[in-house]
Amino acid sequence: MNNVLITGARGQLGSELKTITSNNTSFYFTNKDELNITNIKSIEEYVIENEIKTIINCAAYTAVDTAEKEKNLSNLINNIAVENLAKISKERNLKLVHISTDYVFDGNNYIPYNENDITNPKSQYGKTKLEGENAIININPYNSIIIRTSWVYSTYGNNFVKTMCRLSKEKDKLGVICDQIGTPTYAKDLALVILKIIPLIENRKVEIYNYTNEGVASWYDFSKAIFERINSDIIVEPIQTSQYKTLAKRPYYSVLNKTKIKTKFNLSIPYWKDSLKECLNKI
């Protein structure tokens, strides 16, 4: 791979990509201070100057509850900036890998979501991420894909795993939601998959793929697995979503079917508890 631009380099996925490719000078890692992706001219100048051939867009507004109040900003980052990247990718004939979310679904399913299932986001975050997806699809730069993922964590940034580790030292008892079901995803695993499939991407229309680790869990299950691994004796009580009020609505069920990406790129995906163990060993 030659001259790959990664946006959102300070985030969990961007940080994992940076660690994995630390000895490769063909990767260009940028954050909002170094490249303003909401300005299409800035993107174009950066792409031309550095002879970029591929863009991995890890940049996103991911504060789900805050997005309900900062609607313009979340739309700017999750939709308008993505549209800019798609336009430049088409004009310059670049590969584009864009990261999206399970929150584009309403969570009313009872079997894992396929890529072509009807979307119906219930939060501002989910709506802006879907609008970003649609912007790419409508512009249709060749050799571009959208990867939907969920419940991302890593050794970097702020995430559920690190929060639980911190709370295990601060509290004796904790209530964790048990009626939201999904799949935890180790950002390192996703990063490795992206790097593996980029050379194999070849399509004339935008393709959507689902990727998470294997398995299913509730947030309660997830927290219990964390505490067991770090040998914490904190008491965890299962609570309902209705007992924990948030500004944004979350999907009750957002498990993603990964058959398409596994078949297309011949992938073997790690079980979520195995990846959690690896991450906690590093933390």
Phi and psi in degrees as GROMACS dihedral restraints (atoms count N, CA, C in turn):
[ dihedral_restraints ]
;  ai    aj    ak    al  type     phi  dphi    fc
    3     4     5     6     1  -115.8    20    10
    4     5     6     7     1   132.7    20    10
    6     7     8     9     1    51.2    20    10
    7     8     9    10     1    74.7    20    10
    9    10    11    12     1  -104.9    20    10
   10    11    12    13     1   125.5    20    10
   12    13    14    15     1   -94.9    20    10
   13    14    15    16     1   126.3    20    10
   15    16    17    18     1  -113.2    20    10
   16    17    18    19     1   119.0    20    10
   18    19    20    21     1   -92.4    20    10
   19    20    21    22     1   159.9    20    10
   21    22    23    24     1    65.1    20    10
   22    23    24    25     1    41.7    20    10
   24    25    26    27     1   -66.6    20    10
   25    26    27    28     1   -19.5    20    10
   27    28    29    30     1   -87.1    20    10
   28    29    30    31     1    -9.8    20    10
   30    31    32    33     1   -75.9    20    10
   31    32    33    34     1  -179.0    20    10
   33    34    35    36     1   -64.2    20    10
   34    35    36    37     1   -50.4    20    10
   36    37    38    39     1   -68.9    20    10
   37    38    39    40     1   -42.9    20    10
   39    40    41    42     1   -59.9    20    10
   40    41    42    43     1   -40.3    20    10
   42    43    44    45     1   -66.8    20    10
   43    44    45    46     1   -39.3    20    10
   45    46    47    48     1   -65.9    20    10
   46    47    48    49     1   -40.7    20    10
   48    49    50    51     1   -62.2    20    10
   49    50    51    52     1   -39.9    20    10
   51    52    53    54     1   -65.4    20    10
   52    53    54    55     1   -40.6    20    10
   54    55    56    57     1   -64.8    20    10
   55    56    57    58     1   -45.1    20    10
   57    58    59    60     1   -64.8    20    10
   58    59    60    61     1   -36.8    20    10
   60    61    62    63     1  -103.9    20    10
   61    62    63    64     1    23.9    20    10
   63    64    65    66     1   -58.7    20    10
   64    65    66    67     1   -25.0    20    10
   66    67    68    69     1   -99.1    20    10
   67    68    69    70     1     8.4    20    10
   69    70    71    72     1  -110.2    20    10
   70    71    72    73     1   116.2    20    10
   72    73    74    75     1   -82.7    20    10
   73    74    75    76     1     2.5    20    10
   75    76    77    78     1   -86.4    20    10
   76    77    78    79     1    -1.3    20    10
   78    79    80    81     1  -105.3    20    10
   79    80    81    82     1   133.2    20    10
   81    82    83    84     1  -116.5    20    10
   82    83    84    85     1   109.9    20    10
   84    85    86    87     1   -99.3    20    10
   85    86    87    88     1   126.2    20    10
   87    88    89    90     1  -130.4    20    10
   88    89    90    91     1   150.0    20    10
   90    91    92    93     1  -119.7    20    10
   91    92    93    94     1  -174.9    20    10
   93    94    95    96     1   -65.0    20    10
   94    95    96    97     1   -22.4    20    10
   96    97    98    99     1   -79.1    20    10
   97    98    99   100     1   -23.4    20    10
   99   100   101   102     1   -99.5    20    10
  100   101   102   103     1   -25.6    20    10
  102   103   104   105     1  -149.8    20    10
  103   104   105   106     1   118.4    20    10
  105   106   107   108     1   -90.5    20    10
  106   107   108   109     1    97.7    20    10
  108   109   110   111     1   -76.8    20    10
  109   110   111   112     1    -5.1    20    10
  111   112   113   114     1   -82.0    20    10
  112   113   114   115     1    -5.3    20    10
  114   115   116   117     1  -113.9    20    10
  115   116   117   118     1   109.2    20    10
  117   118   119   120     1   -65.0    20    10
  118   119   120   121     1   -31.4    20    10
  120   121   122   123     1   -66.9    20    10
  121   122   123   124     1   -37.1    20    10
  123   124   125   126     1   -62.9    20    10
  124   125   126   127     1   -41.6    20    10
  126   127   128   129     1   -63.4    20    10
  127   128   129   130     1   -47.4    20    10
  129   130   131   132     1   -59.2    20    10
  130   131   132   133     1   -44.9    20    10
  132   133   134   135     1   -63.3    20    10
  133   134   135   136     1   -41.8    20    10
  135   136   137   138     1   -65.7    20    10
  136   137   138   139     1   -43.6    20    10
  138   139   140   141     1   -62.5    20    10
  139   140   141   142     1   -43.6    20    10
  141   142   143   144     1   -68.4    20    10
  142   143   144   145     1   -46.2    20    10
  144   145   146   147     1   -61.1    20    10
  145   146   147   148     1   -38.2    20    10
  147   148   149   150     1  -103.3    20    10
  148   149   150   151     1     7.8    20    10
  150   151   152   153     1    51.8    20    10
  151   152   153   154     1    47.9    20    10
  153   154   155   156     1   -67.0    20    10
  154   155   156   157     1   137.1    20    10
  156   157   158   159     1  -112.6    20    10
  157   158   159   160     1   -24.5    20    10
  159   160   161   162     1  -140.2    20    10
  160   161   162   163     1   141.4    20    10
  162   163   164   165     1  -119.6    20    10
  163   164   165   166     1   129.3    20    10
  165   166   167   168     1  -111.0    20    10
  166   167   168   169     1   109.3    20    10
  168   169   170   171     1   -91.8    20    10
  169   170   171   172     1    99.3    20    10
  171   172   173   174     1   -98.0    20    10
  172   173   174   175     1    -4.7    20    10
  174   175   176   177     1   -72.6    20    10
  175   176   177   178     1   137.0    20    10
  177   178   179   180     1  -165.7    20    10
  178   179   180   181     1   153.6    20    10
  180   181   182   183     1   -91.8    20    10
  181   182   183   184     1   106.8    20    10
  183   184   185   186     1  -111.7    20    10
  184   185   186   187     1     3.2    20    10
  186   187   188   189     1   -76.8    20    10
  187   188   189   190     1    90.8    20    10
  189   190   191   192     1   -58.3    20    10
  190   191   192   193     1   -45.0    20    10
  192   193   194   195     1   -75.3    20    10
  193   194   195   196     1   -41.4    20    10
  195   196   197   198     1   -63.6    20    10
  196   197   198   199     1   -29.6    20    10
  198   199   200   201     1   -60.3    20    10
  199   200   201   202     1   -27.5    20    10
  201   202   203   204     1   -64.6    20    10
  202   203   204   205     1   -25.0    20    10
  204   205   206   207     1   -99.7    20    10
  205   206   207   208     1   -33.4    20    10
  207   208   209   210     1  -102.4    20    10
  208   209   210   211     1    64.3    20    10
  210   211   212   213     1   -68.4    20    10
  211   212   213   214     1   -39.1    20    10
  213   214   215   216     1   -66.4    20    10
  214   215   216   217     1   -44.0    20    10
  216   217   218   219     1   -67.0    20    10
  217   218   219   220     1   -43.5    20    10
  219   220   221   222     1   -63.6    20    10
  220   221   222   223     1   -37.0    20    10
  222   223   224   225     1   -68.8    20    10
  223   224   225   226     1   -37.7    20    10
  225   226   227   228     1   -61.6    20    10
  226   227   228   229     1   -43.6    20    10
  228   229   230   231     1   -81.6    20    10
  229   230   231   232     1   -43.1    20    10
  231   232   233   234     1   -85.9    20    10
  232   233   234   235     1   -15.4    20    10
  234   235   236   237     1  -124.1    20    10
  235   236   237   238     1   -62.8    20    10
  237   238   239   240     1   -62.1    20    10
  238   239   240   241     1   -44.5    20    10
  240   241   242   243     1   -63.4    20    10
  241   242   243   244     1   -37.5    20    10
  243   244   245   246     1   -66.5    20    10
  244   245   246   247     1   -40.2    20    10
  246   247   248   249     1   -59.7    20    10
  247   248   249   250     1   -41.8    20    10
  249   250   251   252     1   -60.5    20    10
  250   251   252   253     1   -45.6    20    10
  252   253   254   255     1   -63.6    20    10
  253   254   255   256     1   -37.9    20    10
  255   256   257   258     1   -66.3    20    10
  256   257   258   259     1   -41.0    20    10
  258   259   260   261     1   -64.0    20    10
  259   260   261   262     1   -45.4    20    10
  261   262   263   264     1   -65.5    20    10
  262   263   264   265     1   -39.4    20    10
  264   265   266   267     1   -61.6    20    10
  265   266   267   268     1   -39.9    20    10
  267   268   269   270     1   -70.7    20    10
  268   269   270   271     1   -44.5    20    10
  270   271   272   273     1   -64.8    20    10
  271   272   273   274     1   -37.4    20    10
  273   274   275   276     1  -101.0    20    10
  274   275   276   277     1     3.0    20    10
  276   277   278   279     1    58.4    20    10
  277   278   279   280     1    52.7    20    10
  279   280   281   282     1  -102.2    20    10
  280   281   282   283     1   153.6    20    10
  282   283   284   285     1   -77.9    20    10
  283   284   285   286     1   142.3    20    10
  285   286   287   288     1  -132.0    20    10
  286   287   288   289     1   124.3    20    10
  288   289   290   291     1  -114.2    20    10
  289   290   291   292     1   117.8    20    10
  291   292   293   294     1  -116.5    20    10
  292   293   294   295     1   135.2    20    10
  294   295   296   297     1   -97.5    20    10
  295   296   297   298     1   124.4    20    10
  297   298   299   300     1  -121.0    20    10
  298   299   300   301     1  -158.9    20    10
  300   301   302   303     1  -145.2    20    10
  301   302   303   304     1   156.8    20    10
  303   304   305   306     1   -67.8    20    10
  304   305   306   307     1   -15.2    20    10
  306   307   308   309     1   -71.9    20    10
  307   308   309   310     1    -1.2    20    10
  309   310   311   312     1   -74.7    20    10
  310   311   312   313     1   -10.7    20    10
  312   313   314   315     1  -102.3    20    10
  313   314   315   316     1   157.5    20    10
  315   316   317   318     1   -84.8    20    10
  316   317   318   319     1   -13.5    20    10
  318   319   320   321     1    84.7    20    10
  319   320   321   322     1    14.4    20    10
  321   322   323   324     1   -92.9    20    10
  322   323   324   325     1     3.6    20    10
  324   325   326   327     1   -72.6    20    10
  325   326   327   328     1   167.3    20    10
  327   328   329   330     1  -128.6    20    10
  328   329   330   331     1    -2.2    20    10
  330   331   332   333     1  -127.7    20    10
  331   332   333   334     1   157.2    20    10
  333   334   335   336     1   -55.9    20    10
  334   335   336   337     1   140.8    20    10
  336   337   338   339     1   -73.0    20    10
  337   338   339   340     1   133.1    20    10
  339   340   341   342     1   -88.4    20    10
  340   341   342   343     1   166.2    20    10
  342   343   344   345     1   -63.4    20    10
  343   344   345   346     1   -28.4    20    10
  345   346   347   348     1   -99.3    20    10
  346   347   348   349     1     9.8    20    10
  348   349   350   351     1   -68.2    20    10
  349   350   351   352     1   154.2    20    10
  351   352   353   354     1   -65.9    20    10
  352   353   354   355     1   130.8    20    10
  354   355   356   357     1   -89.2    20    10
  355   356   357   358     1   149.5    20    10
  357   358   359   360     1  -164.0    20    10
  358   359   360   361     1    68.8    20    10
  360   361   362   363     1   -63.8    20    10
  361   362   363   364     1   144.6    20    10
  363   364   365   366     1  -108.2    20    10
  364   365   366   367     1    -3.0    20    10
  366   367   368   369     1  -124.7    20    10
  367   368   369   370     1   161.3    20    10
  369   370   371   372     1   -60.5    20    10
  370   371   372   373     1   -41.2    20    10
  372   373   374   375     1   -57.2    20    10
  373   374   375   376     1   -51.7    20    10
  375   376   377   378     1   -61.7    20    10
  376   377   378   379     1   -40.0    20    10
  378   379   380   381     1   -64.3    20    10
  379   380   381   382     1   -44.0    20    10
  381   382   383   384     1   -70.1    20    10
  382   383   384   385     1   -33.6    20    10
  384   385   386   387     1   -67.1    20    10
  385   386   387   388     1   -38.8    20    10
  387   388   389   390     1   -66.5    20    10
  388   389   390   391     1   -39.6    20    10
  390   391   392   393     1   -63.1    20    10
  391   392   393   394     1   -36.4    20    10
  393   394   395   396     1   -64.0    20    10
  394   395   396   397     1   -42.9    20    10
  396   397   398   399     1   -57.1    20    10
  397   398   399   400     1   -48.6    20    10
  399   400   401   402     1   -64.3    20    10
  400   401   402   403     1   -32.9    20    10
  402   403   404   405     1   -62.1    20    10
  403   404   405   406     1   -44.6    20    10
  405   406   407   408     1   -63.9    20    10
  406   407   408   409     1   -46.0    20    10
  408   409   410   411     1   -61.0    20    10
  409   410   411   412     1   -42.1    20    10
  411   412   413   414     1   -68.7    20    10
  412   413   414   415     1   -38.6    20    10
  414   415   416   417     1   -76.4    20    10
  415   416   417   418     1   -35.8    20    10
  417   418   419   420     1    55.1    20    10
  418   419   420   421     1    60.3    20    10
  420   421   422   423     1   -69.1    20    10
  421   422   423   424     1   135.2    20    10
  423   424   425   426     1   -61.5    20    10
  424   425   426   427     1   154.7    20    10
  426   427   428   429     1    57.4    20    10
  427   428   429   430     1    41.9    20    10
  429   430   431   432     1  -121.9    20    10
  430   431   432   433     1   142.8    20    10
  432   433   434   435     1  -135.6    20    10
  433   434   435   436     1   155.1    20    10
  435   436   437   438     1  -115.8    20    10
  436   437   438   439     1   128.3    20    10
  438   439   440   441     1  -112.9    20    10
  439   440   441   442     1   116.3    20    10
  441   442   443   444     1   -89.5    20    10
  442   443   444   445     1   133.1    20    10
  444   445   446   447     1  -137.1    20    10
  445   446   447   448     1  -177.3    20    10
  447   448   449   450     1  -156.1    20    10
  448   449   450   451     1   154.4    20    10
  450   451   452   453     1    48.3    20    10
  451   452   453   454     1    52.1    20    10
  453   454   455   456     1   -77.1    20    10
  454   455   456   457     1   138.3    20    10
  456   457   458   459     1  -143.4    20    10
  457   458   459   460     1   164.4    20    10
  459   460   461   462     1  -168.4    20    10
  460   461   462   463     1  -174.3    20    10
  462   463   464   465     1   -79.0    20    10
  463   464   465   466     1    -9.3    20    10
  465   466   467   468     1  -105.3    20    10
  466   467   468   469     1   155.3    20    10
  468   469   470   471     1    67.4    20    10
  469   470   471   472     1  -167.5    20    10
  471   472   473   474     1   -99.6    20    10
  472   473   474   475     1   130.5    20    10
  474   475   476   477     1  -158.4    20    10
  475   476   477   478     1   174.2    20    10
  477   478   479   480     1   -59.7    20    10
  478   479   480   481     1   -43.4    20    10
  480   481   482   483     1   -61.7    20    10
  481   482   483   484     1   -48.0    20    10
  483   484   485   486     1   -68.1    20    10
  484   485   486   487     1   -34.1    20    10
  486   487   488   489     1   -64.8    20    10
  487   488   489   490     1   -43.8    20    10
  489   490   491   492     1   -63.8    20    10
  490   491   492   493     1   -39.7    20    10
  492   493   494   495     1   -60.8    20    10
  493   494   495   496     1   -40.9    20    10
  495   496   497   498     1   -68.4    20    10
  496   497   498   499     1   -45.1    20    10
  498   499   500   501     1   -65.9    20    10
  499   500   501   502     1   -27.4    20    10
  501   502   503   504     1   -63.6    20    10
  502   503   504   505     1   -22.3    20    10
  504   505   506   507     1   -95.2    20    10
  505   506   507   508     1   -14.5    20    10
  507   508   509   510     1  -104.9    20    10
  508   509   510   511     1   -24.0    20    10
  510   511   512   513     1  -127.6    20    10
  511   512   513   514     1   156.5    20    10
  513   514   515   516     1   -97.1    20    10
  514   515   516   517     1   -25.4    20    10
  516   517   518   519     1  -141.6    20    10
  517   518   519   520     1   146.7    20    10
  519   520   521   522     1  -148.7    20    10
  520   521   522   523     1   136.7    20    10
  522   523   524   525     1   -99.2    20    10
  523   524   525   526     1   129.4    20    10
  525   526   527   528     1  -129.7    20    10
  526   527   528   529     1   137.7    20    10
  528   529   530   531     1   -62.0    20    10
  529   530   531   532     1   132.1    20    10
  531   532   533   534     1  -112.8    20    10
  532   533   534   535     1    -7.8    20    10
  534   535   536   537     1  -108.6    20    10
  535   536   537   538     1    17.5    20    10
  537   538   539   540     1  -111.9    20    10
  538   539   540   541     1   123.4    20    10
  540   541   542   543     1  -116.9    20    10
  541   542   543   544     1   131.0    20    10
  543   544   545   546     1  -161.1    20    10
  544   545   546   547     1  -152.2    20    10
  546   547   548   549     1  -138.7    20    10
  547   548   549   550     1   122.5    20    10
  549   550   551   552     1   -63.0    20    10
  550   551   552   553     1   146.2    20    10
  552   553   554   555     1  -132.0    20    10
  553   554   555   556     1   121.1    20    10
  555   556   557   558     1   -78.8    20    10
  556   557   558   559     1   120.9    20    10
  558   559   560   561     1   -58.4    20    10
  559   560   561   562     1   -30.9    20    10
  561   562   563   564     1   -63.8    20    10
  562   563   564   565     1   -41.4    20    10
  564   565   566   567     1   -62.3    20    10
  565   566   567   568     1   -42.9    20    10
  567   568   569   570     1   -64.3    20    10
  568   569   570   571     1   -41.2    20    10
  570   571   572   573     1   -60.6    20    10
  571   572   573   574     1   -44.5    20    10
  573   574   575   576     1   -63.1    20    10
  574   575   576   577     1   -39.0    20    10
  576   577   578   579     1   -65.0    20    10
  577   578   579   580     1   -44.0    20    10
  579   580   581   582     1   -58.9    20    10
  580   581   582   583     1   -46.0    20    10
  582   583   584   585     1   -65.3    20    10
  583   584   585   586     1   -33.1    20    10
  585   586   587   588     1   -70.6    20    10
  586   587   588   589     1   -40.7    20    10
  588   589   590   591     1   -88.4    20    10
  589   590   591   592     1   -18.3    20    10
  591   592   593   594     1   -52.6    20    10
  592   593   594   595     1   -47.5    20    10
  594   595   596   597     1   -65.0    20    10
  595   596   597   598     1   -17.8    20    10
  597   598   599   600     1   -95.2    20    10
  598   599   600   601     1    -7.2    20    10
  600   601   602   603     1   -71.9    20    10
  601   602   603   604     1   123.4    20    10
  603   604   605   606     1  -155.6    20    10
  604   605   606   607     1    95.4    20    10
  606   607   608   609     1  -145.9    20    10
  607   608   609   610     1   151.1    20    10
  609   610   611   612     1   -95.7    20    10
  610   611   612   613     1    -8.3    20    10
  612   613   614   615     1  -136.3    20    10
  613   614   615   616     1   156.1    20    10
  615   616   617   618     1   -61.6    20    10
  616   617   618   619     1   132.0    20    10
  618   619   620   621     1  -111.6    20    10
  619   620   621   622     1   142.2    20    10
  621   622   623   624     1  -107.4    20    10
  622   623   624   625     1   135.4    20    10
  624   625   626   627     1  -130.3    20    10
  625   626   627   628     1   146.5    20    10
  627   628   629   630     1   -96.5    20    10
  628   629   630   631     1   138.7    20    10
  630   631   632   633     1  -146.6    20    10
  631   632   633   634     1   122.7    20    10
  633   634   635   636     1  -142.8    20    10
  634   635   636   637     1   176.7    20    10
  636   637   638   639     1   -69.3    20    10
  637   638   639   640     1   170.0    20    10
  639   640   641   642     1   -79.8    20    10
  640   641   642   643     1   154.3    20    10
  642   643   644   645     1   102.0    20    10
  643   644   645   646     1   177.4    20    10
  645   646   647   648     1  -139.1    20    10
  646   647   648   649     1   145.5    20    10
  648   649   650   651     1  -157.7    20    10
  649   650   651   652     1   158.8    20    10
  651   652   653   654     1   -95.1    20    10
  652   653   654   655     1   168.6    20    10
  654   655   656   657     1   -61.2    20    10
  655   656   657   658     1   -33.7    20    10
  657   658   659   660     1   -62.7    20    10
  658   659   660   661     1   -48.1    20    10
  660   661   662   663     1   -58.9    20    10
  661   662   663   664     1   -42.9    20    10
  663   664   665   666     1   -59.6    20    10
  664   665   666   667     1   -47.9    20    10
  666   667   668   669     1   -65.4    20    10
  667   668   669   670     1   -40.3    20    10
  669   670   671   672     1   -61.0    20    10
  670   671   672   673     1   -40.7    20    10
  672   673   674   675     1   -64.5    20    10
  673   674   675   676     1   -38.3    20    10
  675   676   677   678     1   -64.0    20    10
  676   677   678   679     1   -50.6    20    10
  678   679   680   681     1   -65.2    20    10
  679   680   681   682     1   -35.9    20    10
  681   682   683   684     1   -64.7    20    10
  682   683   684   685     1   -39.9    20    10
  684   685   686   687     1   -69.3    20    10
  685   686   687   688     1   -34.7    20    10
  687   688   689   690     1   -95.4    20    10
  688   689   690   691     1     8.8    20    10
  690   691   692   693     1    58.2    20    10
  691   692   693   694     1    42.3    20    10
  693   694   695   696     1   -91.1    20    10
  694   695   696   697     1   141.2    20    10
  696   697   698   699     1  -100.6    20    10
  697   698   699   700     1    18.2    20    10
  699   700   701   702     1   -59.9    20    10
  700   701   702   703     1   140.6    20    10
  702   703   704   705     1   -85.9    20    10
  703   704   705   706     1   125.7    20    10
  705   706   707   708     1  -112.5    20    10
  706   707   708   709     1   124.4    20    10
  708   709   710   711     1  -110.4    20    10
  709   710   711   712     1   131.7    20    10
  711   712   713   714     1   -73.6    20    10
  712   713   714   715     1   132.8    20    10
  714   715   716   717     1  -128.4    20    10
  715   716   717   718     1   159.7    20    10
  717   718   719   720     1   -86.1    20    10
  718   719   720   721     1   155.7    20    10
  720   721   722   723     1   -55.1    20    10
  721   722   723   724     1   -37.0    20    10
  723   724   725   726     1   -63.9    20    10
  724   725   726   727     1   -18.9    20    10
  726   727   728   729     1   -88.6    20    10
  727   728   729   730     1    -7.6    20    10
  729   730   731   732     1  -129.8    20    10
  730   731   732   733     1    91.4    20    10
  732   733   734   735     1   -73.7    20    10
  733   734   735   736     1   132.9    20    10
  735   736   737   738     1  -133.7    20    10
  736   737   738   739     1   159.0    20    10
  738   739   740   741     1   -67.2    20    10
  739   740   741   742     1   -38.9    20    10
  741   742   743   744     1  -100.8    20    10
  742   743   744   745     1   145.2    20    10
  744   745   746   747     1   -81.7    20    10
  745   746   747   748     1   136.2    20    10
  747   748   749   750     1  -106.0    20    10
  748   749   750   751     1   151.5    20    10
  750   751   752   753     1   -67.0    20    10
  751   752   753   754     1   137.1    20    10
  753   754   755   756     1   -73.9    20    10
  754   755   756   757     1   -33.0    20    10
  756   757   758   759     1  -137.9    20    10
  757   758   759   760     1   118.1    20    10
  759   760   761   762     1  -140.2    20    10
  760   761   762   763     1    37.0    20    10
  762   763   764   765     1   -68.3    20    10
  763   764   765   766     1   135.1    20    10
  765   766   767   768     1  -107.4    20    10
  766   767   768   769     1   133.9    20    10
  768   769   770   771     1   -79.3    20    10
  769   770   771   772     1   124.6    20    10
  771   772   773   774     1  -106.7    20    10
  772   773   774   775     1    14.0    20    10
  774   775   776   777     1   -57.0    20    10
  775   776   777   778     1   -42.0    20    10
  777   778   779   780     1   -61.5    20    10
  778   779   780   781     1   -50.4    20    10
  780   781   782   783     1   -70.5    20    10
  781   782   783   784     1   -34.0    20    10
  783   784   785   786     1   -67.0    20    10
  784   785   786   787     1   -40.0    20    10
  786   787   788   789     1   -72.9    20    10
  787   788   789   790     1   -45.6    20    10
  789   790   791   792     1   -63.0    20    10
  790   791   792   793     1   -42.5    20    10
  792   793   794   795     1  -113.7    20    10
  793   794   795   796     1    10.5    20    10
  795   796   797   798     1    55.2    20    10
  796   797   798   799     1    56.3    20    10
  798   799   800   801     1   -99.6    20    10
  799   800   801   802     1   146.7    20    10
  801   802   803   804     1  -115.0    20    10
  802   803   804   805     1   119.1    20    10
  804   805   806   807     1  -103.3    20    10
  805   806   807   808     1   131.3    20    10
  807   808   809   810     1   -67.1    20    10
  808   809   810   811     1   148.4    20    10
  810   811   812   813     1   -69.6    20    10
  811   812   813   814     1   142.4    20    10
  813   814   815   816     1   -61.1    20    10
  814   815   816   817     1   -35.0    20    10
  816   817   818   819     1   -69.8    20    10
  817   818   819   820     1   -33.2    20    10
  819   820   821   822     1   -67.1    20    10
  820   821   822   823     1   -41.1    20    10
  822   823   824   825     1   -70.3    20    10
  823   824   825   826     1   -35.8    20    10
  825   826   827   828     1   -61.1    20    10
  826   827   828   829     1   -43.0    20    10
  828   829   830   831     1   -58.0    20    10
  829   830   831   832     1   -45.5    20    10
  831   832   833   834     1   -61.7    20    10
  832   833   834   835     1   -44.2    20    10
  834   835   836   837     1   -65.0    20    10
  835   836   837   838     1   -44.9    20    10
  837   838   839   840     1   -66.2    20    10
  838   839   840   841     1   -31.7    20    10
  840   841   842   843     1   -63.0    20    10
  841   842   843   844     1   -34.6    20    10
  843   844   845   846     1   -75.6    20    10
  844   845   846   847     1   -40.2    20    10
